Amino acid sequence: MKNNILEVLEYFPYKVREHITEYEKLLDETQEIHIYTNRNILLRTSSDEVKINYITSSNDILETLQRICDNSIYTYQNQICNGFITVKGGHRVGISGEVVIKEGQVINISYIYSLNFRIARQVLGCSNIALPYILNTKENTVYNTIILSPPGRGKTTLIRDLVRNLSNGINEIGFKGIHIGVVDERGEIAAMYKGVPQNDLGERTDILDNINKDQGMRMLVRAMSPQVVVADEIGTKDDVEAIKYAVTSGVKGIFTAHGARLQDVLLNPILKELYEMNMIERTILIEQNRGLKLIDSR
């Protein structure tokens, strides 16, 4: 079994781990392991779902959570309130249960019902096919770019590898590495664990983790002098205002957004404003077969 799945299995109690490893041949392709209180464990790959013949108990869930939190659940309270915990290796564990709200804010998730382990896999080199669309080699920079796709087609995986490539530089084409600032609002790009990125984002990359995109972009522009800012899944008014601030400050940007076509994005009047102001120079669609298509957004 590969190291990334072995890292995840360590968090399960022995009985749970024993039943999961019966499916050893499937594990290297597993994308999610979902455990529920008083229900069967589910393994999900990109093309299939397998129900494991083991019913996880509330004690199994609690013991797994304690292992995730290094036996100090209180220390991870902020992450729990966000609905997920990032563990070593960059794997994300989603949490569901009874949400406790005070004054409009989530202050806890109690009576945990289920945990969903999303297996992190960095696909080095996957962004190579995107580089011809994004690079401005004459000026050793990038074009302001939005990458579109419906959920599940690899937007985050793509921009993660783009950051690595751009930050390190590409000797084969004479592209010098550039300074990049990443706003990792949900911890999915860098997958920070105790202050250390679990994914390789290159040697010239600054990361702000667990902060909204608006604040993060402004902080990076003001303090870290990035040549490019990167953020995943833009869509709010605050996001757009921060992008406008960055671009008018002379900083380029690479962003992702949900959509199966450009028209989907333009139905969002907030994102449409970026196009009306000619701030987006490239729009790239990730197609169903994971190929890329450059869209004319004029």
C-alpha positions as CSV (number, residue, x, y, z in Angstrom):
1,M,0.0,0.0,0.0
2,K,1.1,3.6,-0.7
3,N,2.3,5.8,2.1
4,N,-0.7,8.2,1.9
5,I,-3.2,5.5,2.6
6,L,-1.0,4.0,5.4
7,E,-1.0,7.5,7.0
8,V,-4.8,7.5,7.2
9,L,-5.2,4.0,8.4
10,E,-3.2,4.8,11.5
11,Y,-6.1,6.9,12.8
12,F,-8.6,4.1,13.0
13,P,-9.0,1.7,15.9
14,Y,-7.6,-1.8,15.3
15,K,-10.9,-3.5,14.5
16,V,-11.9,-0.8,12.0
17,R,-8.4,-0.9,10.4
18,E,-8.5,-4.7,10.2
19,H,-11.8,-4.7,8.2
20,I,-10.6,-1.9,5.9
21,T,-7.3,-3.6,5.0
22,E,-9.2,-6.7,3.8
23,Y,-9.7,-4.5,0.7
24,E,-6.0,-3.9,0.2
25,K,-6.1,-4.1,-3.6
26,L,-8.7,-1.3,-3.6
27,L,-7.0,1.0,-1.1
28,D,-4.4,2.5,-3.4
29,E,-7.3,3.9,-5.6
30,T,-9.5,4.9,-2.6
31,Q,-10.3,8.7,-2.5
32,E,-12.5,8.7,0.6
33,I,-13.1,6.5,3.7
34,H,-16.5,7.3,5.3
35,I,-17.4,5.9,8.7
36,Y,-20.8,6.4,10.3
37,T,-22.3,5.7,13.7
38,N,-24.1,2.3,13.5
39,R,-23.6,2.0,9.8
40,N,-21.3,0.2,7.4
41,I,-18.0,1.8,6.4
42,L,-17.9,3.0,2.8
43,L,-14.8,3.2,0.5
44,R,-15.1,5.5,-2.5
45,T,-12.9,5.5,-5.6
46,S,-13.3,7.8,-8.6
47,S,-15.5,5.2,-10.2
48,D,-16.9,2.9,-7.5
49,E,-18.2,2.6,-4.0
50,V,-17.7,-0.4,-1.7
51,K,-19.6,-1.2,1.5
52,I,-17.4,-2.9,4.1
53,N,-19.1,-5.5,6.3
54,Y,-18.4,-3.8,9.6
55,I,-20.7,-1.6,11.5
56,T,-18.9,1.3,13.3
57,S,-20.0,2.2,16.7
58,S,-20.1,5.5,18.5
59,N,-17.1,4.4,20.4
60,D,-15.2,3.7,17.2
61,I,-16.1,7.2,16.0
62,L,-14.9,8.8,19.3
63,E,-11.7,6.8,19.4
64,T,-10.9,7.8,15.8
65,L,-11.6,11.5,16.6
66,Q,-9.3,11.3,19.7
67,R,-6.5,9.8,17.5
68,I,-7.0,12.6,15.0
69,C,-6.8,15.2,17.7
70,D,-3.8,13.7,19.5
71,N,-6.1,12.9,22.5
72,S,-6.8,16.6,22.9
73,I,-10.0,17.4,21.2
74,Y,-10.2,20.8,22.8
75,T,-7.0,21.9,21.1
76,Y,-8.7,21.2,17.7
77,Q,-11.9,23.0,18.6
78,N,-11.5,25.7,16.0
79,Q,-11.0,23.2,13.2
80,I,-13.9,21.1,14.4
81,C,-16.1,24.2,14.2
82,N,-15.1,24.6,10.6
83,G,-16.3,21.1,9.9
84,F,-13.0,19.4,9.2
85,I,-9.6,18.7,10.5
86,T,-6.4,18.5,8.4
87,V,-4.0,15.8,9.5
88,K,-0.4,14.9,8.8
89,G,0.0,14.2,5.1
90,G,-2.6,16.8,4.1
91,H,-5.5,14.4,4.4
92,R,-8.8,16.1,5.4
93,V,-11.3,14.6,7.8
94,G,-14.8,16.0,7.5
95,I,-17.0,15.9,10.5
96,S,-20.8,15.7,10.9
97,G,-23.0,15.7,13.9
98,E,-25.1,18.0,16.1
99,V,-24.0,21.6,15.4
100,V,-24.0,24.0,18.4
101,I,-24.6,27.6,17.4
102,K,-24.3,30.7,19.6
103,E,-25.0,34.2,18.4
104,G,-25.0,33.0,14.8
105,Q,-21.5,31.3,15.1
106,V,-20.7,27.6,15.2
107,I,-19.1,27.0,18.6
108,N,-19.0,23.1,18.5
109,I,-20.1,20.0,16.8
110,S,-21.2,17.5,19.4
111,Y,-22.5,14.0,19.2
112,I,-20.3,13.2,16.2
113,Y,-22.2,11.1,13.7
114,S,-19.7,10.5,10.9
115,L,-16.2,11.1,9.8
116,N,-15.1,11.3,6.1
117,F,-11.4,10.9,5.4
118,R,-10.5,12.5,2.0
119,I,-7.2,11.0,0.9
120,A,-4.7,13.7,-0.3
121,R,-2.7,12.9,-3.4
122,Q,-0.5,15.5,-5.0
123,V,-0.2,14.8,-8.7
124,L,3.2,16.3,-9.7
125,G,3.3,17.5,-13.3
126,C,-0.5,17.5,-13.8
127,S,-0.4,21.3,-14.6
128,N,2.1,20.9,-17.4
129,I,-0.7,21.0,-20.0
130,A,-2.1,24.2,-18.5
131,L,1.2,26.2,-18.7
132,P,0.9,27.2,-22.4
133,Y,-2.5,28.8,-21.6
134,I,-1.3,30.7,-18.5
135,L,2.3,31.7,-19.0
136,N,3.3,35.1,-20.3
137,T,6.9,34.1,-21.1
138,K,7.8,37.4,-22.6
139,E,7.4,39.1,-19.2
140,N,8.2,36.0,-17.1
141,T,4.7,36.2,-15.4
142,V,1.2,34.8,-15.9
143,Y,-2.0,36.0,-17.3
144,N,-4.9,36.7,-14.9
145,T,-6.7,33.4,-15.1
146,I,-9.9,31.7,-13.9
147,I,-10.0,27.9,-14.0
148,L,-13.5,26.5,-14.3
149,S,-15.0,23.1,-13.6
150,P,-17.9,21.4,-11.8
151,P,-17.0,19.9,-8.4
152,G,-14.8,16.8,-8.6
153,R,-12.7,17.4,-11.7
154,G,-9.5,18.5,-10.1
155,K,-9.4,22.3,-9.9
156,T,-7.6,22.3,-6.6
157,T,-5.1,19.6,-7.7
158,L,-4.4,21.6,-10.8
159,I,-3.7,25.0,-9.2
160,R,-1.6,23.2,-6.5
161,D,0.7,21.9,-9.1
162,L,0.6,25.2,-11.0
163,V,1.9,27.0,-7.9
164,R,4.7,24.5,-7.5
165,N,5.8,24.9,-11.2
166,L,5.6,28.7,-11.2
167,S,7.3,29.1,-7.9
168,N,10.2,26.8,-8.7
169,G,10.6,28.0,-12.3
170,I,10.7,25.9,-15.5
171,N,14.3,25.5,-16.7
172,E,13.2,23.8,-20.0
173,I,11.6,27.0,-21.3
174,G,13.7,29.5,-19.4
175,F,10.9,30.6,-17.1
176,K,12.3,31.9,-13.8
177,G,10.6,31.1,-10.6
178,I,8.2,33.8,-9.3
179,H,7.0,34.8,-5.9
180,I,3.5,33.5,-5.2
181,G,1.0,34.1,-2.3
182,V,-1.6,31.4,-1.7
183,V,-4.7,32.1,0.3
184,D,-5.7,28.6,1.5
185,E,-9.1,29.3,3.1
186,R,-10.1,25.7,3.6
187,G,-6.6,24.1,3.9
188,E,-7.0,22.2,0.6
189,I,-4.1,23.6,-1.4
190,A,-1.1,23.5,0.9
191,A,-2.7,21.2,3.6
192,M,-0.8,22.8,6.5
193,Y,-0.2,20.6,9.5
194,K,1.2,22.4,12.5
195,G,2.5,25.2,10.4
196,V,4.2,22.9,7.7
197,P,2.6,22.5,4.2
198,Q,2.1,18.8,3.5
199,N,2.0,19.5,-0.2
200,D,5.0,20.8,-2.2
201,L,4.1,24.4,-3.3
202,G,7.5,25.4,-4.5
203,E,10.4,27.4,-3.0
204,R,9.0,30.9,-3.5
205,T,5.5,30.5,-2.1
206,D,4.0,32.2,1.0
207,I,0.9,30.6,2.4
208,L,-1.9,32.0,4.6
209,D,-4.0,29.2,6.0
210,N,-7.5,29.2,7.5
211,I,-8.3,32.8,6.5
212,N,-11.0,34.2,4.2
213,K,-9.8,35.0,0.7
214,D,-10.6,38.8,1.0
215,Q,-8.4,39.3,4.1
216,G,-5.8,36.9,2.9
217,M,-5.2,38.5,-0.5
218,R,-5.0,41.9,1.0
219,M,-2.5,40.8,3.7
220,L,-0.3,39.0,1.1
221,V,-0.2,42.0,-1.2
222,R,0.6,44.4,1.6
223,A,3.2,42.3,3.4
224,M,4.7,39.6,1.2
225,S,5.2,41.3,-2.2
226,P,3.8,38.5,-4.3
227,Q,4.0,38.6,-8.1
228,V,1.0,36.3,-8.2
229,V,-1.8,35.6,-5.8
230,V,-3.7,32.3,-5.9
231,A,-7.1,31.4,-4.4
232,D,-9.5,28.5,-4.8
233,E,-13.3,28.8,-5.5
234,I,-13.9,32.5,-5.7
235,G,-17.5,33.8,-5.9
236,T,-18.4,36.4,-3.3
237,K,-18.4,40.2,-3.5
238,D,-15.5,40.3,-1.0
239,D,-13.5,37.9,-3.1
240,V,-13.9,40.1,-6.2
241,E,-13.1,43.3,-4.3
242,A,-9.8,41.7,-3.1
243,I,-9.0,40.5,-6.6
244,K,-9.6,44.0,-7.9
245,Y,-7.3,45.4,-5.2
246,A,-4.6,42.9,-6.1
247,V,-4.8,43.4,-9.8
248,T,-4.8,47.2,-9.6
249,S,-1.7,46.9,-7.3
250,G,0.1,45.2,-10.1
251,V,-0.2,41.6,-8.9
252,K,-1.4,38.9,-11.2
253,G,-3.9,36.2,-10.1
254,I,-4.9,32.6,-10.7
255,F,-8.2,31.5,-9.3
256,T,-10.8,28.7,-9.6
257,A,-14.6,28.9,-9.7
258,H,-17.4,26.4,-10.1
259,G,-19.0,26.1,-13.5
260,A,-19.4,23.8,-16.5
261,R,-19.1,26.7,-19.0
262,L,-18.4,30.4,-19.0
263,Q,-22.1,31.2,-19.0
264,D,-22.4,29.7,-15.6
265,V,-19.9,32.1,-14.2
266,L,-21.4,35.1,-16.0
267,L,-24.8,34.3,-14.3
268,N,-23.0,35.4,-11.1
269,P,-23.2,39.2,-11.3
270,I,-20.3,39.5,-8.9
271,L,-17.9,37.4,-11.0
272,K,-19.3,38.9,-14.2
273,E,-17.9,42.2,-13.0
274,L,-14.3,40.9,-13.4
275,Y,-14.9,40.2,-17.0
276,E,-16.7,43.5,-17.6
277,M,-13.6,45.3,-16.2
278,N,-11.3,43.2,-18.4
279,M,-9.4,41.9,-15.4
280,I,-9.5,38.2,-16.5
281,E,-7.2,37.5,-19.4
282,R,-7.6,33.7,-19.6
283,T,-10.5,31.4,-18.8
284,I,-9.8,27.7,-18.8
285,L,-12.4,24.9,-18.5
286,I,-11.5,21.4,-17.1
287,E,-13.6,19.1,-19.3
288,Q,-15.2,15.8,-18.3
289,N,-12.2,13.8,-19.5
290,R,-9.9,16.1,-17.4
291,G,-8.6,17.8,-20.6
292,L,-8.4,21.6,-20.7
293,K,-10.1,24.0,-23.0
294,L,-9.3,27.7,-23.4
295,I,-12.5,29.7,-23.6
296,D,-12.8,33.0,-25.5
297,S,-14.2,35.4,-22.8
298,R,-14.4,38.5,-24.9
